[in-house]
C-alpha cells in the first residue's frame, strides 16, 4: 500500500477516525464487492495472528484441544434445536445448490457451530472417563447482518471466531468451567491492556438455548460499549437434543452439561479503539506485528557504516525474540516516523553517526517517551522499555474507563451518564423496569452480577419501581 496523503481525522470523531485508520494503518480493506465482507491487509493479518496466538496459548495450556469442524451444517441437524435456531433464523445463509443440481438437504453456512459440533459430541462421549471434553476452533462464521455493518465490529463474515465447546458430568462442573473461561478472557484482555467489565446478561438477552450468559464488554472512545466475549452455560439443553450421554460410575446413562464461549475479531476493534490516538494506531507490545522498528539516520558521509550498524542491531534484537523491522527506504526520517506511528509500532530505535560515535542509540516509544540507551545494553533495555510502555497503556485505558462510569441514583441521572459512558443503577430484575430504563436512557441493560474493579456493587431501590434492586450496568452498545 502506498503512503497516503492527508491528515487523519481527530479521534474525537471516532467513527470517521476508526474507518480512516483501518486503511491508513493497513488493517482492513473495505473495498471488497460484497457488503459486510472485508479483506485483511498483511499488516492487519499480522496483528490478528499475534492476538490469536495469545488466545491459543491460553486455551492450549488450560486443557483445551484445537479442532476444526465443517463450515456447512445440514438443515436436518440445524433445525433440531428450535429455541437456538429461533435466535439465528433471520441471519442464516443457505446453500441450496451444488453446481446446477438442487441439494436434497439444504446446507447452512454456520452462524455458530453448536449444531455442527454436538452431533459429533454424541459419538465421542461414551463414559465418565471421556469427561471433561474441551475443544476449540478458530474459524469464519456467516450471519446475514441487516444492521449497519462496520469492519471488525458488525460483519456478515466473521473471519476470526474463536469458539470453545466443553462437556461435563454435572451442572456444577459446567459452572466451574464458566469461571475458568472468564478468568482466561480476563488474562487475555490484560495482555491487550484493555480493562473490561463482566456481567450476567438478562434472560431475554442470553444466548439462545443457554441457562445463562456471562458477557465481557469494553468501553470504546465514543462512550459505547463493545461486547468482546461471551461465556454460556448450556446446562443439558443441547445434550438432550443431540443425545449426548455418558455412562456414570454406577453404570447409568446421564446427559452431559455443556458450556460454550467465544471471542471474535471485535477484540482487535477494541485494541484499535481503546488505545489509538490522533496519530493512528497504538498497539500493545504483545500483539504488535512489528514491536521495534530500527531507523538508520543516513547522511551522505558514513551511510554504509550506519546501515551496517543498524542491520547488526536489528539482528541482535530479533535474536532476543522481538519482532523487528529496519526501514532503509529513501525517505526523510520524519516521513518514516509518521509511517510507523500510524501503524502503532511500540518502539522505534534511531541510529545515526552521532550515536555511533557516542556508543548509544535513541529509543522512542509510541507515546513519545525518548531514552538514550548504551549500545551494549540495548538487548536488555528494550524489553524493560516495552514493559513500562505497556503498563502506561493499561493505566491510561483504566483511567478512561473509570472516568466514564457514573453511579446513578435515578433514571434521569442514568440517562445523562449513558450519553458519554456507563451508568451503574439499581434494578430489581423485572423486564418491564428494564424496558423503561432502556427507553428513558436510549441504552441497553447489560446485566447484573457485575465484575469490575472499577465498579462498586451494592443493593438499593430500583430506579424505576423502588423495589429492592442490585447494581446493574447500562450503556449504549454497538
C-alpha positions in Angstrom: 0.0 0.0 0.0 1.4 3.4 -0.9 1.8 6.1 1.7 -1.4 8.1 1.8 -1.6 11.9 2.0 -3.9 14.0 4.1 -4.4 14.1 7.8 -6.2 11.5 10.0 -9.5 12.7 11.4 -9.4 13.5 15.1 -10.2 10.6 17.4 -12.9 12.7 18.9 -14.8 11.9 15.7 -14.5 8.3 16.4 -16.5 6.8 13.5 -14.5 8.8 10.9 -11.2 8.2 12.7 -11.9 4.4 13.0 -12.7 4.0 9.3 -9.7 6.0 8.2 -7.2 4.4 10.5 -8.2 0.9 9.2 -6.8 1.6 5.8 -4.1 4.1 6.6 -2.6 1.6 9.1 -3.3 -1.2 6.6 -5.6 -3.3 8.9 -8.5 -4.0 6.6 -9.5 -3.1 3.0 -13.3 -2.4 2.9 -13.5 -2.3 -0.9 -14.4 -6.0 -1.4 -17.6 -6.0 -3.6 -19.9 -7.7 -1.0 -21.4 -5.7 1.8 -20.2 -6.8 5.2 -17.1 -8.7 3.9 -13.7 -7.2 4.3 -10.1 -8.1 3.4 -7.2 -8.3 5.8 -4.1 -6.4 4.7 -0.9 -8.3 5.5 -0.1 -5.9 8.4 -3.6 -6.3 9.8 -3.4 -10.1 9.5 -0.1 -9.9 11.4 -2.0 -8.1 14.2 -4.6 -10.8 14.0 -2.0 -13.6 14.1 -0.3 -12.2 17.2 -3.6 -11.6 19.0 -5.0 -15.1 18.4 -1.6 -16.6 19.3 -2.3 -15.3 22.9 -5.7 -16.9 22.8 -4.4 -20.2 21.5 -1.7 -20.3 24.2 -4.2 -19.6 27.0 -6.5 -22.4 25.7 -3.8 -24.9 24.9 -2.4 -24.5 28.5 -5.8 -25.0 30.1 -6.5 -28.5 28.8 -8.4 -27.4 25.6 -7.6 -29.1 22.3 -7.8 -27.3 19.0 -10.0 -28.9 16.3 -11.8 -28.0 13.1 -15.4 -28.7 12.2 -17.1 -28.2 8.7 -18.5 -24.9 7.6 -21.6 -26.5 6.2 -24.4 -27.8 8.5 -27.2 -30.0 7.2 -30.6 -28.4 7.7 -31.7 -31.6 9.4 -29.2 -31.0 12.2 -29.5 -27.3 12.2 -33.3 -27.4 12.8 -33.2 -29.8 15.7 -32.8 -27.2 18.3 -35.8 -24.9 18.0 -35.0 -22.3 20.6 -31.4 -22.0 19.4 -32.5 -21.7 15.8 -35.1 -19.1 16.5 -32.2 -16.8 17.7 -30.4 -17.1 14.3 -33.1 -17.9 11.7 -33.1 -14.4 10.3 -29.3 -14.4 9.9 -28.6 -17.8 8.2 -27.1 -18.1 4.7 -28.4 -21.3 3.0 -26.6 -23.3 0.3 -29.3 -24.8 -1.9 -27.5 -26.0 -5.0 -24.4 -28.0 -5.8 -23.4 -26.7 -9.2 -26.7 -26.8 -11.2 -28.3 -29.5 -9.0 -30.6 -28.7 -6.2 -29.5 -30.3 -2.9 -31.7 -32.9 -1.3 -30.9 -31.3 2.1 -30.0 -27.5 2.2 -26.8 -26.7 4.0 -26.4 -23.7 6.3 -23.2 -21.7 6.5 -22.5 -21.8 10.2 -23.7 -18.7 12.1 -22.3 -20.6 15.1 -21.3 -24.2 15.5 -23.3 -25.9 18.2 -25.4 -27.8 15.7 -22.3 -28.8 13.8 -20.3 -29.9 16.8 -22.8 -31.5 19.1 -23.8 -34.4 16.8 -20.1 -35.4 16.9 -20.0 -35.0 20.7 -22.8 -37.6 20.8 -20.4 -40.0 19.1 -17.3 -39.1 21.1 -18.7 -39.2 24.6 -19.4 -42.7 26.0 -18.4 -42.8 29.7 -17.5 -40.5 32.6 -13.9 -41.2 31.7 -14.3 -39.2 28.5 -15.2 -36.1 30.5 -14.5 -33.3 30.7 -14.2 -32.7 26.9 -12.8 -29.4 25.9 -12.3 -28.3 22.3 -12.0 -25.1 20.4 -11.6 -23.8 16.9 -10.8 -20.5 15.2 -13.0 -20.2 12.1 -15.1 -18.0 10.0 -18.9 -17.8 10.6 -21.6 -16.1 8.5 -24.5 -14.1 9.6 -26.8 -12.1 7.3 -26.4 -8.9 9.3 -29.1 -6.4 8.4 -28.0 -3.6 10.6 -25.2 -1.1 9.6 -22.1 -3.2 9.0 -18.7 -2.0 10.4 -15.3 -3.7 9.9 -14.3 -5.9 12.8 -17.4 -4.9 14.7 -20.5 -5.9 12.8 -19.9 -8.3 9.9 -21.6 -10.7 7.6 -18.5 -12.9 7.6 -16.8 -13.1 11.0 -13.4 -14.2 9.8 -11.8 -14.9 13.2 -14.3 -16.5 15.5 -12.7 -18.4 18.4 -15.3 -20.7 19.9 -14.7 -23.2 22.6 -17.1 -26.1 23.5 -17.0 -28.2 26.6 -18.9 -31.2 28.1 -19.0 -32.1 31.8 -20.6 -34.6 34.1 -22.6 -32.2 36.2 -24.2 -28.7 36.1 -21.8 -27.5 38.8 -18.8 -28.8 36.8 -20.0 -26.8 33.8 -20.5 -23.7 36.0 -16.9 -24.1 37.2 -15.8 -24.1 33.6 -17.7 -20.8 33.0 -15.5 -19.3 35.7 -12.3 -20.8 34.2 -13.3 -19.3 30.8 -13.9 -15.9 32.3 -10.5 -16.0 34.0 -8.9 -16.8 30.7 -10.6 -13.9 29.0 -9.5 -11.6 31.8 -5.9 -12.6 31.3 -6.3 -12.2 27.5 -7.6 -8.7 27.7 -4.9 -7.8 30.3 -2.3 -8.7 27.6 -4.2 -6.4 25.3 -4.0 -3.7 28.0 -7.8 -3.4 27.8 -9.9 -3.1 31.0 -13.2 -5.0 30.8 -16.4 -5.3 32.7 -18.1 -8.7 33.1 -21.8 -9.1 33.7 -24.6 -11.7 33.6 -26.9 -10.8 30.7 -30.6 -10.6 31.4 -32.6 -13.7 30.5 -34.1 -12.2 27.4 -30.6 -11.3 26.1 -28.8 -14.6 26.8 -27.6 -17.0 24.2 -30.5 -19.0 22.6 -30.6 -22.3 24.5 -28.4 -21.3 27.4 -29.1 -21.5 31.1 -27.3 -18.2 31.5 -24.8 -16.0 29.7 -21.8 -14.0 31.1 -20.6 -11.3 28.8 -17.4 -9.3 28.5 -17.6 -5.6 27.5 -15.0 -2.9 26.7 -15.7 0.8 26.6 -14.9 2.5 23.3 -13.9 6.1 22.9 -17.4 7.3 21.9 -18.8 6.1 25.1 -20.4 3.0 23.7 -19.7 -0.5 25.0 -18.5 -3.3 22.7 -19.3 -6.9 23.6 -15.9 -8.6 23.2 -16.6 -12.0 24.6 -19.3 -14.3 25.9 -19.4 -17.4 28.0 -22.6 -19.5 28.1 -23.7 -22.2 30.5 -25.8 -24.5 28.3 -27.0 -26.9 31.0 -28.2 -30.2 29.5 -30.3 -28.3 26.9 -28.3 -29.3 23.9 -27.3 -32.7 25.2 -30.9 -33.7 25.4 -31.5 -32.5 21.8 -28.4 -34.3 20.4 -28.4 -37.3 22.8 -25.0 -36.6 24.3 -24.9 -39.0 27.2 -22.3 -40.8 29.3 -22.3 -43.9 31.5 -21.6 -42.8 35.1 -19.7 -44.8 37.7 -22.9 -46.7 38.6 -23.5 -47.7 35.0 -26.4 -45.3 34.5 -26.7 -43.1 31.4 -26.6 -39.4 32.1 -26.8 -36.3 30.0 -23.7 -34.2 29.9 -23.8 -30.5 30.9 -22.1 -28.1 28.5 -20.6 -24.7 28.0 -19.5 -22.7 25.0 -17.7 -19.4 24.8 -16.4 -17.2 22.0 -14.3 -14.2 21.1 -14.3 -12.6 17.6 -12.2 -10.0 15.9 -14.0 -7.5 17.9 -11.1 -7.9 20.3 -9.0 -6.3 17.6 -11.5 -3.5 17.2 -11.3 -2.9 20.9 -7.5 -2.8 20.8 -7.6 -0.2 18.0 -10.3 1.9 19.6 -9.2 1.9 23.2 -5.5 2.7 22.5 -5.4 4.6 19.3 -4.7 8.4 19.1 -4.8 11.2 16.6 -1.6 9.9 15.0 -3.1 6.4 14.3 -2.7 3.0 15.9 -1.3 2.5 19.3 -0.5 -1.2 19.8 0.4 -3.1 22.9 3.7 -4.8 22.5 2.4 -8.4 22.8 0.2 -8.0 19.7 2.1 -5.6 17.6 3.2 -7.2 14.3 6.3 -5.0 14.5 7.4 -4.4 18.0 10.6 -2.4 17.2 11.5 -0.5 14.1 15.1 0.4 13.6 15.6 3.6 11.6 19.1 4.5 10.4 19.7 8.2 10.2 21.6 8.3 6.9 23.9 11.1 5.9 26.0 11.2 2.8 29.1 10.5 4.8 29.2 7.3 6.7 26.0 6.0 5.2 27.4 2.5 4.8 28.6 2.4 8.3 25.3 3.5 9.7 23.4 0.9 7.7 25.7 -1.9 8.7 25.3 -0.9 12.4 21.5 -0.8 12.0 21.5 -4.3 10.5 23.6 -5.7 13.3 21.2 -4.0 15.9 18.2 -5.5 14.1 19.7 -9.0 14.1 20.5 -8.8 17.9 17.0 -7.7 18.7 15.5 -10.4 16.6 17.7 -13.0 18.2 16.4 -11.9 21.5 12.9 -12.8 20.4 11.5 -9.5 19.3 9.6 -8.7 16.1 11.8 -6.1 14.3 11.9 -4.2 11.0 14.5 -2.0 9.6 13.4 1.0 7.5 16.0 1.7 4.8 13.6 3.4 2.4 14.9 6.5 0.6 12.7 8.9 2.6 13.2 11.6 5.2 13.3 10.4 8.8 10.2 12.4 9.6 8.2 10.5 6.9 9.4 7.2 8.4 8.4 8.3 11.9 4.9 9.2 10.6 4.5 5.8 8.8 5.4 3.7 11.9 3.4 5.9 14.3 0.4 5.4 12.1 1.0 1.6 12.3 1.2 1.7 16.1 4.7 0.3 16.4 5.5 0.4 20.1 9.2 1.4 19.8 11.5 3.0 17.3 15.2 2.9 17.6 17.3 5.5 15.8 20.9 5.0 14.8 22.9 7.8 13.3 26.6 8.9 13.0 26.4 10.7 16.3 25.1 7.6 18.0 27.9 5.5 16.6 30.4 8.0 18.0 28.8 8.1 21.4 28.2 4.3 21.6 24.4 4.9 22.1 21.1 4.6 20.3 17.9 6.7 20.8 14.8 4.7 21.7 11.4 6.4 21.3 8.1 4.8 22.4 4.9 5.3 20.5 3.6 7.6 23.3 6.7 9.8 22.8 9.0 8.8 25.7 12.6 9.2 24.5 15.5 7.4 26.1 19.2 7.3 25.2 20.4 3.7 25.6 24.0 2.5 25.7 24.6 0.4 22.6 25.8 -2.6 24.6 22.7 -2.5 26.8 20.1 -2.3 24.1 19.0 -6.0 24.1 18.3 -5.9 27.9 16.9 -2.4 27.9 14.4 -2.7 25.1 12.1 -5.3 26.9 12.1 -3.1 30.0 11.1 -0.1 27.9 8.4 -2.1 26.2 7.1 -3.4 29.6 6.9 0.2 31.0 5.1 1.3 27.9 2.5 -1.5 28.1 1.9 -0.5 31.7 1.2 3.1 30.7 -1.3 1.9 28.0 -3.1 -0.2 30.6 -3.2 2.7 33.1 -4.4 5.2 30.5 -7.2 2.8 29.5 -8.2 2.1 33.1 -8.4 5.9 33.8 -10.6 6.4 30.8 -12.9 3.7 31.8 -13.1 4.9 35.4 -13.8 8.4 34.4 -16.7 7.3 32.2 -18.5 5.2 34.8 -21.2 7.0 36.8 -23.2 5.7 39.8 -26.7 7.0 39.0 -29.4 7.3 41.7 -32.2 7.9 39.3 -33.4 7.2 35.8 -32.6 10.8 34.9 -29.1 10.5 36.2 -28.6 7.3 34.3 -29.9 8.9 31.1 -27.3 11.6 31.4 -24.5 9.2 32.2 -25.2 7.0 29.2 -24.6 9.8 26.8 -20.9 9.5 27.5 -20.3 6.2 29.1 -21.6 3.6 31.5 -24.3 4.1 34.1 -24.5 1.9 37.2 -28.0 1.9 38.6 -30.1 -0.3 40.9 -32.5 -2.5 39.1 -35.0 -5.0 40.5 -34.6 -7.6 37.7 -38.1 -7.1 36.3 -38.2 -6.9 32.5 -40.8 -4.1 32.4 -38.5 -2.0 34.5 -35.6 -2.8 32.2 -37.7 -1.7 29.2 -38.4 1.6 31.0 -34.7 2.1 31.8 -33.7 1.4 28.2 -36.4 3.6 26.8 -35.5 6.5 29.1 -31.7 6.2 28.6 -31.5 5.1 25.0 -29.2 2.5 26.3 -29.2 -1.2 27.0 -29.3 -3.1 30.3 -26.1 -5.1 30.0 -26.7 -7.1 33.1 -26.1 -7.8 36.8 -23.6 -9.8 38.8 -21.2 -7.2 37.6 -17.5 -7.9 37.9 -15.1 -4.9 37.6 -12.6 -3.4 39.9 -13.8 -0.1 38.7 -17.5 -0.6 39.8 -18.7 -0.8 43.4 -21.6 -3.3 43.7 -24.4 -2.5 46.2 -28.1 -3.1 46.9 -30.7 -0.4 46.7 -34.1 0.6 45.5 -34.8 0.0 41.8 -34.5 3.3 39.9 -37.9 2.6 38.2 -40.2 0.9 40.7 -38.4 1.4 44.1 -38.3 -2.4 44.9 -35.1 -3.9 46.1 -32.5 -4.0 43.3 -28.9 -4.5 42.7 -26.2 -2.7 40.8 -26.7 -3.0 37.0 -24.7 -1.6 34.1 -26.4 0.4 31.3 -24.8 1.7 28.2 -25.2 2.5 24.6 -23.9 -0.5 22.6 -22.6 -1.4 19.2 
